[in-house]
């Protein structure tokens, strides 16, 4: 199973997702994020079988700084993206 995060600042959100996924007992768990702090990426190696995070800048400050547009989504945005109707 692949868990994707937009970026790893502290890694707490990814850790929670990985622990949830582990309870489903998949054969393998991979965490993928485009950017993250080197510390968070390293810490998450104990939670996933593999961590793919190609950009680990030493001067990492915040995930949003690595995106041109990092607007927050509403719940409705997510439901529409997933094609869910209430």
C-alpha positions as semicolon CSV with decimal commas, in nm:
position;residue;x (nm);y (nm);z (nm)
1;X;0,000;0,000;0,000
2;X;0,122;0,350;-0,074
3;X;0,058;0,641;0,159
4;X;0,108;0,983;-0,001
5;X;0,161;1,309;0,186
6;X;0,214;1,657;0,038
7;X;0,521;1,702;0,258
8;X;0,682;1,593;0,581
9;X;0,734;1,872;0,832
10;X;0,715;1,692;1,167
11;X;0,583;1,369;1,018
12;X;0,297;1,343;1,268
13;X;0,021;1,329;1,005
14;X;0,208;1,071;0,799
15;X;0,281;0,867;1,114
16;X;-0,089;0,855;1,202
17;X;-0,181;0,748;0,847
18;X;0,091;0,482;0,842
19;X;-0,021;0,337;1,174
20;X;-0,380;0,320;1,048
21;X;-0,268;0,148;0,728
22;X;-0,051;-0,099;0,921
23;X;-0,360;-0,217;1,110
24;X;-0,503;-0,329;0,774
25;X;-0,205;-0,570;0,750
26;X;-0,084;-0,490;0,396
27;X;0,210;-0,687;0,264
28;X;0,416;-0,370;0,226
29;X;0,378;-0,003;0,315
30;X;0,549;0,276;0,122
31;X;0,537;0,643;0,220
32;X;0,579;0,892;-0,064
33;X;0,620;1,267;-0,025
34;X;0,786;1,513;-0,262
35;X;0,959;1,713;0,011
36;X;1,027;1,688;0,380
37;X;1,259;1,766;0,661
38;X;1,548;1,521;0,675
39;X;1,463;1,446;1,038
40;X;1,098;1,360;0,969
41;X;1,184;1,143;0,670
42;X;1,437;0,951;0,876
43;X;1,202;0,904;1,174
44;X;0,929;0,764;0,948
45;X;1,157;0,483;0,829
46;X;1,047;0,296;1,145
47;X;0,681;0,326;1,040
48;X;0,704;0,235;0,668
49;X;0,889;-0,032;0,475
50;X;1,017;0,240;0,244
51;X;1,014;0,619;0,254
52;X;1,040;0,799;-0,080
53;X;1,111;1,167;-0,026
54;X;1,343;1,300;-0,297
55;X;1,379;1,655;-0,163
56;X;1,512;1,677;0,193
57;X;1,657;2,027;0,221
58;X;1,867;2,093;0,530
59;X;1,702;2,436;0,561
60;X;1,348;2,293;0,555
61;X;1,104;2,540;0,713
62;X;0,750;2,447;0,606
63;X;0,578;2,231;0,346
64;X;0,390;2,523;0,193
65;X;0,710;2,702;0,099
66;X;0,782;2,431;-0,159
67;X;0,458;2,486;-0,353
68;X;0,348;2,770;-0,581
69;X;-0,010;2,721;-0,456
70;X;-0,066;2,566;-0,114
71;X;-0,422;2,680;-0,045
72;X;-0,611;2,476;0,213
73;X;-0,894;2,258;0,086
74;X;-1,243;2,255;0,229
75;X;-1,427;1,934;0,307
76;X;-1,644;2,005;0,003
77;X;-1,334;2,031;-0,220
78;X;-1,225;1,686;-0,106
79;X;-1,570;1,531;-0,154
80;X;-1,591;1,675;-0,505
81;X;-1,243;1,544;-0,590
82;X;-1,348;1,200;-0,468
83;X;-1,683;1,227;-0,649
84;X;-1,873;1,168;-0,326
85;X;-2,228;1,289;-0,289
86;X;-2,390;1,342;0,048
